[in-house]
């Protein structure tokens, strides 16, 4: 059947609605309790956007508007399903998942980050992923320890 006899504008329109899945990290899906709640919220947001798109009458526009929420629903459903909630660390003796670490760099800058899951990491807001290079250096270390890589040194000042 020719495209002229379908409600679809073109083959291009159909391909616009088939988005590739969002990449999923190979690392374990470790999350804080707040991180799990955030994933569940994002899944709900994607579902609502998808349901809203389904109300659009024009089939091509409905497909376009539903493509991103549908992809996000698949991603967040998988992330919620595979989430491993890690409780806040019981001790502040060493850096662990969920710890907030303050360290000083060789150049004198003092930075503070909380080590969290990949989906909840936001360096500008003060959190980094446990899989990040800096977090990997810090995990398991104590106050006063110095760590470094690639010519950059860090000294742990405090853990909370």
VENDA-V782547 format. One record per residue. RES is the residue in one small letter. D_FIRST is the distance of its C-alpha to the first C-alpha in Angstrom with 1 decimal. Layout:
res-><RES/RES>
d_first-><D_FIRST/D_FIRST>
//
This chain:
res-><x/x/x/x/x/x/x/x/x/x/x/x/x/x/x/x/x/x/x/x/x/x/x/x/x/x/x/x/x/x/x/x/x/x/x/x/x/x/x/x/x/x/x/x/x/x/x/x/x/x/x/x/x/x/x/x/x/x/x/x/x/x/x/x/x/x/x/x/x/x/x/x/x/x/x/x/x/x/x/x/x/x/x/x/x/x/x/x/x/x/x/x/x/x/x/x/x/x/x/x/x/x/x/x/x/x/x/x/x/x/x/x/x/x/x/x/x/x/x/x/x/x/x/x/x/x/x/x/x/x/x/x/x/x/x/x/x/x/x/x/x/x/x/x/x/x/x/x/x/x/x/x/x/x/x/x/x/x/x/x>
d_first-><0.0/3.8/6.6/8.2/6.9/8.0/11.7/11.9/13.5/12.5/12.6/16.4/16.5/15.2/17.8/20.4/20.4/21.0/24.6/26.8/29.5/32.9/35.3/37.8/41.4/42.8/46.1/47.0/45.8/49.3/49.6/52.4/52.4/51.5/48.7/47.2/47.4/45.7/42.8/42.5/42.6/39.8/37.7/38.4/37.5/34.1/33.5/34.5/32.3/29.3/30.2/30.6/27.2/25.7/27.2/25.1/22.8/20.3/17.9/17.8/21.5/22.1/20.4/22.5/25.6/25.3/24.7/28.4/29.9/27.7/28.8/32.4/32.4/31.7/34.4/37.0/36.5/37.1/40.1/41.6/41.2/42.9/45.5/49.1/51.5/54.6/57.7/59.7/62.3/65.6/67.7/67.8/69.7/66.8/63.3/60.7/57.1/57.6/60.8/61.4/63.1/65.0/65.7/67.3/65.9/68.1/67.7/69.2/66.0/66.0/62.7/61.8/58.6/57.5/55.8/52.7/49.2/46.5/44.4/47.4/49.1/49.7/52.4/52.9/53.7/56.0/54.0/52.8/50.8/52.8/50.7/51.8/54.4/57.0/56.6/56.8/60.1/61.5/60.6/63.7/66.1/69.1/70.8/72.5/70.3/69.1/65.8/64.1/61.5/60.7/64.0/63.4/65.8/65.7/68.6/67.9/69.9/68.9/66.6/65.9>
//
